[in-house]
Amino acid sequence: MPYSKIAGLGYYVPETVVTNQDLEKIMDTSDAWIQERTGIRERRFFTYGTDSIASMAAHASRQAIERAGLQPGDIDFIILATITSDYYFPGDGVLLQRELGLETIGALDVKNQCSGFIYALSVGDQFVRSGMYKNILVVGAEIQSTFLDKSTEGRNVAVIFGDGAGAVVLQATDSEDHRILSTHLHADGRYAEDLYVKGPGGSRPDRWFAPDMLENGDMEVKMNGSAVFKHAIQRFPEVIQEALDANGYTTSDISLLVPHQANLRISEYVRQKMGLSEDKVVNNIQHYGNTTAASIPIALTEAWEAGRVQPGDLICLAAFGSGFTWASALIRW
């Protein structure tokens, strides 16, 4: 039975940089207020007519495929994680397939919010281990700037999120020295409404979309910030420790932790809780905000480009988000 390894990485962020000072002009907020609560200084917003989920995913994917030493035609399956697909349906997996000029290969969409990329990575890992596929494209991509309420009323959410895409190529390998060691997935639907968008949806008395959804605020992001923070700082360390325990490692064995970029305060709490030095944790939320399913592959790619990921390193990915969902992956690079 083969293992799977990450053979190539890539990412794409839109050209438009939106700073905290830019947000000060359209809502009652301040750079100091945003940085104190989130750590974010700027984020990227997509350009209409230039960027889409499919096009951003394709940019990141082509880079990952090239770095894996492959051609697009070598990819035999696509898994794309997003909560902001270009269409309500079909999902963006098939749109990415079309962008890459691939024909008839399977394309799976994953909707697990901030944990989406690790969920997708886990699915890809199992497909490779089963022998079903040899080269799988795993992508996280989001355009969130269009569903943000960029007013003073919506500022608690609007200042957090950004747009972008990241991708990896999973490849079959017989090597035990360079592979995904394990993945760990969890969810607790009791807290689904602590971070959610209610509409549109199928379980409605009339049509799945109605004008009063806008008036009632059903299409705005609702977030119970204190509940999210409370659960995140519990679940992050738990799922990291779970991955270490499953493989016989301790925190001191971690070469690099790549957490979902939810909030710099959360990442810093987790770092201190796990007893990790600053150089062992990747944080780029300062520049991109929370890019949901795209955040981990973007951060991992940047870390790799900066030389922070070396052969033999023990890399841990961890995420927590809406659902609530949380997940981890332990990788021997």
Contacts in CASP RR format, 6 or more apart in sequence:
PFRMAT RR
TARGET T0000
AUTHOR 0000-0000-0000
METHOD contacts of the structure
MODEL  1
MPYSKIAGLGYYVPETVVTNQDLEKIMDTSDAWIQERTGIRERRFFTYGT
DSIASMAAHASRQAIERAGLQPGDIDFIILATITSDYYFPGDGVLLQREL
GLETIGALDVKNQCSGFIYALSVGDQFVRSGMYKNILVVGAEIQSTFLDK
STEGRNVAVIFGDGAGAVVLQATDSEDHRILSTHLHADGRYAEDLYVKGP
GGSRPDRWFAPDMLENGDMEVKMNGSAVFKHAIQRFPEVIQEALDANGYT
TSDISLLVPHQANLRISEYVRQKMGLSEDKVVNNIQHYGNTTAASIPIAL
TEAWEAGRVQPGDLICLAAFGSGFTWASALIRW
1 129 0 8 1.000
1 130 0 8 1.000
1 131 0 8 1.000
2 128 0 8 1.000
2 129 0 8 1.000
2 131 0 8 1.000
2 172 0 8 1.000
2 173 0 8 1.000
2 174 0 8 1.000
3 128 0 8 1.000
3 129 0 8 1.000
3 172 0 8 1.000
3 173 0 8 1.000
3 174 0 8 1.000
3 175 0 8 1.000
3 176 0 8 1.000
3 179 0 8 1.000
3 180 0 8 1.000
4 124 0 8 1.000
4 125 0 8 1.000
4 128 0 8 1.000
4 129 0 8 1.000
4 136 0 8 1.000
4 170 0 8 1.000
4 171 0 8 1.000
4 172 0 8 1.000
4 173 0 8 1.000
4 179 0 8 1.000
4 180 0 8 1.000
5 170 0 8 1.000
5 171 0 8 1.000
5 173 0 8 1.000
5 175 0 8 1.000
5 178 0 8 1.000
5 179 0 8 1.000
5 180 0 8 1.000
6 168 0 8 1.000
6 169 0 8 1.000
6 170 0 8 1.000
6 171 0 8 1.000
6 180 0 8 1.000
6 331 0 8 1.000
6 333 0 8 1.000
7 67 0 8 1.000
7 68 0 8 1.000
7 69 0 8 1.000
7 70 0 8 1.000
7 135 0 8 1.000
7 168 0 8 1.000
7 169 0 8 1.000
7 170 0 8 1.000
7 171 0 8 1.000
8 64 0 8 1.000
8 65 0 8 1.000
8 67 0 8 1.000
8 68 0 8 1.000
8 69 0 8 1.000
8 168 0 8 1.000
8 169 0 8 1.000
9 63 0 8 1.000
9 64 0 8 1.000
9 67 0 8 1.000
9 166 0 8 1.000
9 167 0 8 1.000
9 168 0 8 1.000
9 169 0 8 1.000
9 297 0 8 1.000
9 300 0 8 1.000
9 301 0 8 1.000
9 304 0 8 1.000
10 60 0 8 1.000
10 61 0 8 1.000
10 63 0 8 1.000
10 64 0 8 1.000
10 67 0 8 1.000
10 166 0 8 1.000
10 167 0 8 1.000
10 168 0 8 1.000
10 297 0 8 1.000
10 301 0 8 1.000
11 60 0 8 1.000
11 63 0 8 1.000
11 164 0 8 1.000
11 165 0 8 1.000
11 166 0 8 1.000
11 167 0 8 1.000
11 294 0 8 1.000
11 297 0 8 1.000
11 298 0 8 1.000
11 301 0 8 1.000
11 302 0 8 1.000
12 56 0 8 1.000
12 57 0 8 1.000
12 59 0 8 1.000
12 60 0 8 1.000
12 63 0 8 1.000
12 164 0 8 1.000
12 165 0 8 1.000
12 166 0 8 1.000
13 44 0 8 1.000
13 163 0 8 1.000
13 164 0 8 1.000
13 165 0 8 1.000
13 288 0 8 1.000
13 298 0 8 1.000
14 44 0 8 1.000
14 45 0 8 1.000
14 46 0 8 1.000
14 47 0 8 1.000
14 50 0 8 1.000
14 51 0 8 1.000
14 56 0 8 1.000
14 163 0 8 1.000
14 164 0 8 1.000
15 44 0 8 1.000
15 47 0 8 1.000
16 44 0 8 1.000
16 45 0 8 1.000
16 46 0 8 1.000
16 47 0 8 1.000
17 42 0 8 1.000
17 43 0 8 1.000
17 44 0 8 1.000
18 42 0 8 1.000
18 43 0 8 1.000
18 44 0 8 1.000
18 45 0 8 1.000
18 145 0 8 1.000
19 31 0 8 1.000
19 41 0 8 1.000
19 42 0 8 1.000
20 29 0 8 1.000
20 30 0 8 1.000
20 31 0 8 1.000
20 34 0 8 1.000
20 35 0 8 1.000
20 40 0 8 1.000
20 41 0 8 1.000
20 42 0 8 1.000
20 159 0 8 1.000
21 31 0 8 1.000
23 29 0 8 1.000
23 34 0 8 1.000
23 150 0 8 1.000
23 155 0 8 1.000
23 158 0 8 1.000
23 159 0 8 1.000
24 30 0 8 1.000
24 31 0 8 1.000
26 150 0 8 1.000
26 151 0 8 1.000
27 150 0 8 1.000
27 151 0 8 1.000
27 152 0 8 1.000
27 154 0 8 1.000
27 155 0 8 1.000
27 158 0 8 1.000
28 152 0 8 1.000
28 155 0 8 1.000
29 152 0 8 1.000
29 155 0 8 1.000
29 159 0 8 1.000
31 41 0 8 1.000
34 40 0 8 1.000
34 41 0 8 1.000
34 159 0 8 1.000
35 41 0 8 1.000
37 263 0 8 1.000
37 265 0 8 1.000
38 159 0 8 1.000
38 160 0 8 1.000
38 263 0 8 1.000
38 264 0 8 1.000
38 265 0 8 1.000
38 285 0 8 1.000
38 289 0 8 1.000
39 263 0 8 1.000
39 264 0 8 1.000
39 265 0 8 1.000
39 285 0 8 1.000
39 286 0 8 1.000
40 159 0 8 1.000
40 160 0 8 1.000
40 264 0 8 1.000
40 285 0 8 1.000
40 286 0 8 1.000
40 289 0 8 1.000
40 290 0 8 1.000
41 286 0 8 1.000
41 287 0 8 1.000
42 286 0 8 1.000
42 287 0 8 1.000
42 288 0 8 1.000
42 289 0 8 1.000
43 161 0 8 1.000
43 162 0 8 1.000
43 163 0 8 1.000
43 287 0 8 1.000
43 288 0 8 1.000
43 289 0 8 1.000
44 162 0 8 1.000
44 163 0 8 1.000
44 164 0 8 1.000
44 288 0 8 1.000
45 145 0 8 1.000
45 162 0 8 1.000
45 163 0 8 1.000
46 52 0 8 1.000
46 56 0 8 1.000
46 143 0 8 1.000
46 145 0 8 1.000
46 146 0 8 1.000
46 163 0 8 1.000
46 164 0 8 1.000
51 143 0 8 1.000
51 163 0 8 1.000
52 86 0 8 1.000
52 95 0 8 1.000
52 143 0 8 1.000
53 82 0 8 1.000
53 84 0 8 1.000
53 85 0 8 1.000
53 86 0 8 1.000
53 92 0 8 1.000
53 95 0 8 1.000
53 141 0 8 1.000
53 142 0 8 1.000
53 143 0 8 1.000
53 165 0 8 1.000
54 86 0 8 1.000
54 92 0 8 1.000
54 93 0 8 1.000
54 95 0 8 1.000
54 96 0 8 1.000
54 98 0 8 1.000
54 99 0 8 1.000
55 99 0 8 1.000
56 141 0 8 1.000
56 143 0 8 1.000
56 163 0 8 1.000
56 164 0 8 1.000
56 165 0 8 1.000
57 80 0 8 1.000
57 92 0 8 1.000
57 93 0 8 1.000
57 96 0 8 1.000
57 99 0 8 1.000
57 139 0 8 1.000
57 140 0 8 1.000
57 141 0 8 1.000
57 165 0 8 1.000
57 166 0 8 1.000
57 167 0 8 1.000
58 96 0 8 1.000
58 99 0 8 1.000
58 100 0 8 1.000
59 165 0 8 1.000
60 139 0 8 1.000
60 140 0 8 1.000
60 141 0 8 1.000
60 165 0 8 1.000
60 166 0 8 1.000
60 167 0 8 1.000
60 297 0 8 1.000
60 301 0 8 1.000
61 72 0 8 1.000
61 96 0 8 1.000
61 100 0 8 1.000
61 137 0 8 1.000
61 139 0 8 1.000
61 167 0 8 1.000
62 72 0 8 1.000
62 100 0 8 1.000
63 167 0 8 1.000
64 137 0 8 1.000
64 166 0 8 1.000
64 167 0 8 1.000
64 168 0 8 1.000
64 169 0 8 1.000
64 301 0 8 1.000
65 71 0 8 1.000
65 72 0 8 1.000
65 74 0 8 1.000
65 75 0 8 1.000
65 137 0 8 1.000
65 169 0 8 1.000
67 169 0 8 1.000
68 135 0 8 1.000
68 169 0 8 1.000
68 171 0 8 1.000
70 135 0 8 1.000
70 169 0 8 1.000
72 100 0 8 1.000
72 101 0 8 1.000
72 102 0 8 1.000
73 100 0 8 1.000
73 102 0 8 1.000
74 135 0 8 1.000
75 100 0 8 1.000
75 102 0 8 1.000
75 105 0 8 1.000
75 135 0 8 1.000
75 136 0 8 1.000
75 137 0 8 1.000
75 169 0 8 1.000
76 105 0 8 1.000
76 133 0 8 1.000
76 134 0 8 1.000
76 135 0 8 1.000
76 136 0 8 1.000
77 105 0 8 1.000
77 106 0 8 1.000
77 107 0 8 1.000
77 108 0 8 1.000
77 124 0 8 1.000
77 127 0 8 1.000
77 132 0 8 1.000
77 133 0 8 1.000
77 135 0 8 1.000
77 136 0 8 1.000
77 137 0 8 1.000
78 93 0 8 1.000
78 96 0 8 1.000
78 97 0 8 1.000
78 102 0 8 1.000
78 105 0 8 1.000
78 106 0 8 1.000
78 107 0 8 1.000
78 108 0 8 1.000
78 136 0 8 1.000
78 137 0 8 1.000
78 139 0 8 1.000
79 107 0 8 1.000
79 108 0 8 1.000
79 109 0 8 1.000
79 110 0 8 1.000
79 120 0 8 1.000
79 123 0 8 1.000
79 124 0 8 1.000
79 136 0 8 1.000
79 137 0 8 1.000
79 138 0 8 1.000
79 139 0 8 1.000
80 91 0 8 1.000
80 92 0 8 1.000
80 93 0 8 1.000
80 96 0 8 1.000
80 107 0 8 1.000
80 108 0 8 1.000
80 109 0 8 1.000
80 110 0 8 1.000
80 120 0 8 1.000
80 139 0 8 1.000
80 140 0 8 1.000
80 141 0 8 1.000
81 109 0 8 1.000
81 110 0 8 1.000
81 111 0 8 1.000
81 112 0 8 1.000
81 116 0 8 1.000
81 117 0 8 1.000
81 119 0 8 1.000
81 120 0 8 1.000
81 138 0 8 1.000
81 139 0 8 1.000
81 140 0 8 1.000
81 141 0 8 1.000
81 293 0 8 1.000
82 92 0 8 1.000
82 109 0 8 1.000
82 110 0 8 1.000
82 111 0 8 1.000
82 140 0 8 1.000
82 141 0 8 1.000
82 142 0 8 1.000
82 292 0 8 1.000
82 293 0 8 1.000
83 111 0 8 1.000
83 113 0 8 1.000
83 142 0 8 1.000
83 292 0 8 1.000
83 293 0 8 1.000
83 322 0 8 1.000
84 142 0 8 1.000
84 143 0 8 1.000
84 144 0 8 1.000
84 146 0 8 1.000
84 147 0 8 1.000
84 292 0 8 1.000
85 91 0 8 1.000
85 92 0 8 1.000
85 109 0 8 1.000
86 92 0 8 1.000
86 95 0 8 1.000
87 95 0 8 1.000
88 200 0 8 1.000
91 109 0 8 1.000
92 109 0 8 1.000
92 141 0 8 1.000
93 107 0 8 1.000
93 108 0 8 1.000
93 109 0 8 1.000
94 107 0 8 1.000
96 107 0 8 1.000
96 137 0 8 1.000
96 139 0 8 1.000
97 103 0 8 1.000
97 105 0 8 1.000
97 106 0 8 1.000
97 107 0 8 1.000
108 120 0 8 1.000
108 123 0 8 1.000
110 116 0 8 1.000
110 119 0 8 1.000
110 120 0 8 1.000
110 123 0 8 1.000
110 293 0 8 1.000
112 119 0 8 1.000
112 120 0 8 1.000
112 293 0 8 1.000
112 325 0 8 1.000
112 327 0 8 1.000
113 195 0 8 1.000
113 292 0 8 1.000
113 293 0 8 1.000
113 321 0 8 1.000
113 322 0 8 1.000
113 323 0 8 1.000
113 325 0 8 1.000
114 260 0 8 1.000
114 262 0 8 1.000
114 290 0 8 1.000
114 292 0 8 1.000
114 293 0 8 1.000
114 295 0 8 1.000
114 319 0 8 1.000
114 320 0 8 1.000
114 321 0 8 1.000
114 322 0 8 1.000
114 325 0 8 1.000
115 185 0 8 1.000
115 260 0 8 1.000
115 319 0 8 1.000
115 320 0 8 1.000
115 321 0 8 1.000
115 325 0 8 1.000
115 326 0 8 1.000
115 327 0 8 1.000
116 140 0 8 1.000
116 292 0 8 1.000
116 293 0 8 1.000
116 319 0 8 1.000
116 325 0 8 1.000
116 327 0 8 1.000
117 138 0 8 1.000
117 140 0 8 1.000
117 293 0 8 1.000
117 294 0 8 1.000
117 295 0 8 1.000
117 296 0 8 1.000
117 297 0 8 1.000
117 317 0 8 1.000
117 319 0 8 1.000
118 183 0 8 1.000
118 185 0 8 1.000
118 296 0 8 1.000
118 317 0 8 1.000
118 318 0 8 1.000
118 319 0 8 1.000
118 327 0 8 1.000
118 328 0 8 1.000
118 329 0 8 1.000
119 185 0 8 1.000
119 325 0 8 1.000
119 327 0 8 1.000
120 138 0 8 1.000
120 139 0 8 1.000
120 140 0 8 1.000
120 293 0 8 1.000
121 138 0 8 1.000
121 168 0 8 1.000
121 170 0 8 1.000
121 180 0 8 1.000
121 183 0 8 1.000
121 317 0 8 1.000
121 329 0 8 1.000
122 183 0 8 1.000
122 185 0 8 1.000
122 327 0 8 1.000
122 329 0 8 1.000
124 133 0 8 1.000
124 136 0 8 1.000
124 138 0 8 1.000
124 170 0 8 1.000
125 170 0 8 1.000
125 180 0 8 1.000
125 183 0 8 1.000
125 329 0 8 1.000
127 133 0 8 1.000
127 136 0 8 1.000
128 134 0 8 1.000
128 136 0 8 1.000
128 170 0 8 1.000
128 171 0 8 1.000
128 172 0 8 1.000
131 172 0 8 1.000
133 172 0 8 1.000
134 171 0 8 1.000
134 172 0 8 1.000
135 169 0 8 1.000
135 170 0 8 1.000
135 171 0 8 1.000
135 172 0 8 1.000
136 169 0 8 1.000
136 170 0 8 1.000
136 171 0 8 1.000
137 167 0 8 1.000
137 168 0 8 1.000
137 169 0 8 1.000
137 170 0 8 1.000
138 167 0 8 1.000
138 168 0 8 1.000
138 169 0 8 1.000
138 170 0 8 1.000
138 297 0 8 1.000
139 165 0 8 1.000
139 166 0 8 1.000
139 167 0 8 1.000
139 297 0 8 1.000
140 165 0 8 1.000
140 166 0 8 1.000
140 167 0 8 1.000
140 293 0 8 1.000
140 294 0 8 1.000
140 297 0 8 1.000
141 164 0 8 1.000
141 165 0 8 1.000
141 166 0 8 1.000
141 293 0 8 1.000
141 294 0 8 1.000
142 161 0 8 1.000
142 162 0 8 1.000
142 163 0 8 1.000
142 164 0 8 1.000
142 165 0 8 1.000
142 291 0 8 1.000
142 292 0 8 1.000
142 293 0 8 1.000
142 294 0 8 1.000
143 163 0 8 1.000
143 164 0 8 1.000
144 161 0 8 1.000
144 162 0 8 1.000
144 163 0 8 1.000
144 291 0 8 1.000
144 292 0 8 1.000
145 161 0 8 1.000
145 162 0 8 1.000
145 163 0 8 1.000
147 197 0 8 1.000
147 219 0 8 1.000
147 220 0 8 1.000
147 221 0 8 1.000
148 154 0 8 1.000
148 157 0 8 1.000
148 158 0 8 1.000
148 161 0 8 1.000
148 221 0 8 1.000
149 157 0 8 1.000
149 158 0 8 1.000
149 220 0 8 1.000
149 221 0 8 1.000
150 158 0 8 1.000
151 158 0 8 1.000
154 220 0 8 1.000
156 223 0 8 1.000
156 225 0 8 1.000
157 220 0 8 1.000
157 221 0 8 1.000
157 223 0 8 1.000
160 263 0 8 1.000
160 289 0 8 1.000
160 290 0 8 1.000
161 289 0 8 1.000
161 290 0 8 1.000
161 291 0 8 1.000
161 292 0 8 1.000
162 288 0 8 1.000
162 289 0 8 1.000
162 290 0 8 1.000
162 291 0 8 1.000
163 291 0 8 1.000
164 288 0 8 1.000
164 291 0 8 1.000
164 294 0 8 1.000
164 298 0 8 1.000
165 294 0 8 1.000
165 297 0 8 1.000
165 298 0 8 1.000
166 294 0 8 1.000
166 297 0 8 1.000
166 298 0 8 1.000
166 301 0 8 1.000
167 297 0 8 1.000
168 297 0 8 1.000
168 300 0 8 1.000
170 180 0 8 1.000
173 179 0 8 1.000
176 332 0 8 1.000
177 312 0 8 1.000
177 332 0 8 1.000
178 311 0 8 1.000
178 312 0 8 1.000
178 332 0 8 1.000
178 333 0 8 1.000
179 331 0 8 1.000
179 332 0 8 1.000
180 329 0 8 1.000
180 330 0 8 1.000
180 331 0 8 1.000
181 243 0 8 1.000
181 246 0 8 1.000
181 247 0 8 1.000
181 330 0 8 1.000
181 331 0 8 1.000
181 332 0 8 1.000
182 243 0 8 1.000
182 246 0 8 1.000
182 247 0 8 1.000
182 329 0 8 1.000
182 330 0 8 1.000
183 243 0 8 1.000
183 327 0 8 1.000
183 328 0 8 1.000
183 329 0 8 1.000
183 330 0 8 1.000
184 239 0 8 1.000
184 242 0 8 1.000
184 243 0 8 1.000
184 246 0 8 1.000
184 327 0 8 1.000
184 328 0 8 1.000
184 329 0 8 1.000
185 325 0 8 1.000
185 327 0 8 1.000
186 235 0 8 1.000
186 239 0 8 1.000
186 325 0 8 1.000
186 326 0 8 1.000
186 327 0 8 1.000
187 323 0 8 1.000
187 324 0 8 1.000
187 325 0 8 1.000
187 326 0 8 1.000
188 323 0 8 1.000
188 324 0 8 1.000
189 323 0 8 1.000
189 324 0 8 1.000
191 227 0 8 1.000
191 231 0 8 1.000
191 323 0 8 1.000
191 324 0 8 1.000
192 322 0 8 1.000
192 323 0 8 1.000
192 324 0 8 1.000
193 222 0 8 1.000
194 223 0 8 1.000
194 224 0 8 1.000
194 225 0 8 1.000
194 227 0 8 1.000
194 228 0 8 1.000
194 231 0 8 1.000
194 322 0 8 1.000
194 324 0 8 1.000
195 221 0 8 1.000
195 222 0 8 1.000
195 223 0 8 1.000
195 224 0 8 1.000
195 225 0 8 1.000
195 228 0 8 1.000
195 321 0 8 1.000
195 322 0 8 1.000
195 323 0 8 1.000
195 324 0 8 1.000
196 221 0 8 1.000
196 222 0 8 1.000
196 322 0 8 1.000
196 323 0 8 1.000
197 218 0 8 1.000
197 219 0 8 1.000
197 220 0 8 1.000
197 221 0 8 1.000
197 222 0 8 1.000
198 213 0 8 1.000
198 217 0 8 1.000
198 218 0 8 1.000
198 219 0 8 1.000
198 222 0 8 1.000
199 209 0 8 1.000
199 213 0 8 1.000
199 218 0 8 1.000
199 219 0 8 1.000
200 208 0 8 1.000
200 209 0 8 1.000
200 213 0 8 1.000
200 218 0 8 1.000
200 219 0 8 1.000
201 208 0 8 1.000
201 209 0 8 1.000
202 208 0 8 1.000
204 210 0 8 1.000
212 218 0 8 1.000
213 219 0 8 1.000
228 321 0 8 1.000
228 324 0 8 1.000
229 263 0 8 1.000
229 265 0 8 1.000
229 266 0 8 1.000
231 320 0 8 1.000
231 324 0 8 1.000
232 262 0 8 1.000
232 263 0 8 1.000
232 266 0 8 1.000
232 320 0 8 1.000
232 321 0 8 1.000
233 266 0 8 1.000
233 269 0 8 1.000
233 270 0 8 1.000
233 273 0 8 1.000
235 320 0 8 1.000
235 324 0 8 1.000
235 326 0 8 1.000
236 259 0 8 1.000
236 266 0 8 1.000
236 270 0 8 1.000
236 273 0 8 1.000
236 318 0 8 1.000
236 320 0 8 1.000
236 326 0 8 1.000
237 270 0 8 1.000
237 273 0 8 1.000
237 274 0 8 1.000
238 326 0 8 1.000
239 318 0 8 1.000
239 320 0 8 1.000
239 326 0 8 1.000
239 327 0 8 1.000
239 328 0 8 1.000
240 251 0 8 1.000
240 257 0 8 1.000
240 270 0 8 1.000
240 274 0 8 1.000
240 316 0 8 1.000
240 318 0 8 1.000
240 328 0 8 1.000
241 251 0 8 1.000
241 274 0 8 1.000
242 328 0 8 1.000
243 316 0 8 1.000
243 318 0 8 1.000
243 328 0 8 1.000
243 329 0 8 1.000
243 330 0 8 1.000
244 250 0 8 1.000
244 251 0 8 1.000
244 253 0 8 1.000
244 254 0 8 1.000
244 316 0 8 1.000
244 330 0 8 1.000
246 330 0 8 1.000
247 330 0 8 1.000
249 314 0 8 1.000
249 330 0 8 1.000
251 274 0 8 1.000
251 275 0 8 1.000
251 276 0 8 1.000
253 314 0 8 1.000
254 274 0 8 1.000
254 276 0 8 1.000
254 280 0 8 1.000
254 314 0 8 1.000
254 315 0 8 1.000
254 316 0 8 1.000
255 280 0 8 1.000
255 309 0 8 1.000
255 310 0 8 1.000
255 312 0 8 1.000
255 313 0 8 1.000
255 314 0 8 1.000
255 315 0 8 1.000
255 333 0 8 1.000
256 280 0 8 1.000
256 281 0 8 1.000
256 282 0 8 1.000
256 303 0 8 1.000
256 308 0 8 1.000
256 309 0 8 1.000
256 313 0 8 1.000
256 314 0 8 1.000
256 315 0 8 1.000
256 316 0 8 1.000
257 270 0 8 1.000
257 271 0 8 1.000
257 274 0 8 1.000
257 276 0 8 1.000
257 280 0 8 1.000
257 281 0 8 1.000
257 282 0 8 1.000
257 315 0 8 1.000
257 316 0 8 1.000
257 318 0 8 1.000
258 282 0 8 1.000
258 296 0 8 1.000
258 299 0 8 1.000
258 300 0 8 1.000
258 303 0 8 1.000
258 315 0 8 1.000
258 316 0 8 1.000
258 317 0 8 1.000
258 318 0 8 1.000
259 266 0 8 1.000
259 267 0 8 1.000
259 270 0 8 1.000
259 281 0 8 1.000
259 282 0 8 1.000
259 296 0 8 1.000
259 299 0 8 1.000
259 317 0 8 1.000
259 318 0 8 1.000
259 319 0 8 1.000
260 290 0 8 1.000
260 295 0 8 1.000
260 296 0 8 1.000
260 318 0 8 1.000
260 319 0 8 1.000
260 320 0 8 1.000
260 321 0 8 1.000
261 267 0 8 1.000
261 283 0 8 1.000
261 284 0 8 1.000
261 285 0 8 1.000
261 288 0 8 1.000
261 289 0 8 1.000
261 290 0 8 1.000
261 291 0 8 1.000
261 295 0 8 1.000
261 296 0 8 1.000
261 298 0 8 1.000
261 299 0 8 1.000
262 285 0 8 1.000
262 290 0 8 1.000
262 295 0 8 1.000
262 320 0 8 1.000
262 321 0 8 1.000
263 285 0 8 1.000
263 290 0 8 1.000
264 283 0 8 1.000
264 285 0 8 1.000
264 286 0 8 1.000
266 320 0 8 1.000
267 281 0 8 1.000
267 283 0 8 1.000
267 285 0 8 1.000
270 281 0 8 1.000
270 318 0 8 1.000
271 278 0 8 1.000
271 280 0 8 1.000
271 281 0 8 1.000
282 299 0 8 1.000
282 300 0 8 1.000
282 302 0 8 1.000
282 303 0 8 1.000
282 308 0 8 1.000
283 299 0 8 1.000
284 298 0 8 1.000
284 299 0 8 1.000
284 302 0 8 1.000
285 295 0 8 1.000
288 295 0 8 1.000
288 298 0 8 1.000
289 295 0 8 1.000
291 298 0 8 1.000
296 317 0 8 1.000
296 319 0 8 1.000
300 309 0 8 1.000
300 315 0 8 1.000
300 317 0 8 1.000
303 309 0 8 1.000
309 315 0 8 1.000
309 333 0 8 1.000
310 333 0 8 1.000
311 333 0 8 1.000
312 332 0 8 1.000
312 333 0 8 1.000
313 332 0 8 1.000
313 333 0 8 1.000
314 330 0 8 1.000
314 331 0 8 1.000
314 332 0 8 1.000
314 333 0 8 1.000
315 330 0 8 1.000
315 331 0 8 1.000
315 332 0 8 1.000
315 333 0 8 1.000
316 328 0 8 1.000
316 329 0 8 1.000
316 330 0 8 1.000
316 331 0 8 1.000
317 328 0 8 1.000
317 329 0 8 1.000
317 330 0 8 1.000
317 331 0 8 1.000
318 326 0 8 1.000
318 327 0 8 1.000
318 328 0 8 1.000
318 329 0 8 1.000
319 325 0 8 1.000
319 326 0 8 1.000
319 327 0 8 1.000
319 328 0 8 1.000
320 326 0 8 1.000
END
